[in-house]
Amino acid sequence: MYKKLSFILFLIGLLSIVVGMPYLLGYSTNKLLAYPLYIGLIVAVVFAPKINMKNVFKNIKK
């Protein structure tokens, strides 16, 4: 359940970044677009999918 919820929040963070991108690129001067951009960055980083490093190193050794 936690993995599904964190993945959904990660996708919401990515969507927020895309919504705020015109402000970052200078196409819009609307300050309201800055909030989803920065909040989306924080949410996407916090809820980014975790990589199981044990499996990664196991596959490299084979």
C-alpha positions in Angstrom: 0.0 0.0 0.0 2.8 2.4 0.9 4.6 1.7 -2.4 1.5 2.5 -4.4 0.8 5.7 -2.5 4.4 6.9 -2.8 4.4 6.1 -6.5 1.2 8.2 -7.0 2.7 11.1 -5.0 5.8 10.8 -7.1 3.7 11.1 -10.3 1.9 14.1 -8.8 5.2 15.7 -8.1 6.4 15.2 -11.7 3.1 16.6 -13.0 3.5 19.7 -10.7 7.0 20.2 -12.1 5.6 20.1 -15.7 2.9 22.6 -14.7 5.5 25.0 -13.2 8.0 24.7 -16.0 6.8 27.7 -18.1 7.7 29.9 -15.1 11.1 28.4 -14.8 11.8 28.8 -18.5 10.6 32.4 -18.5 7.6 32.0 -20.7 5.3 33.1 -17.9 5.6 35.8 -15.3 2.8 34.4 -13.2 4.2 33.9 -9.7 1.5 31.2 -8.9 3.3 28.8 -11.3 6.4 29.0 -9.0 4.7 27.2 -6.2 3.8 23.9 -8.0 7.3 23.9 -9.5 9.2 24.0 -6.2 6.7 21.9 -4.2 6.6 19.4 -7.0 10.4 19.1 -6.9 10.3 18.4 -3.2 7.5 15.9 -3.4 9.2 14.1 -6.4 12.5 13.8 -4.5 10.9 12.7 -1.2 8.7 10.0 -2.8 11.1 8.9 -5.6 11.1 5.1 -6.0 13.8 3.4 -3.9 16.2 1.1 -5.7 17.0 -2.2 -4.0 20.8 -2.1 -4.0 21.2 -5.7 -3.0 19.5 -6.9 -6.2 21.6 -4.5 -8.3 24.9 -5.7 -6.9 23.8 -9.4 -7.1 23.1 -9.0 -10.8 26.5 -7.3 -11.4 28.4 -10.1 -9.8 26.8 -12.8 -12.0 
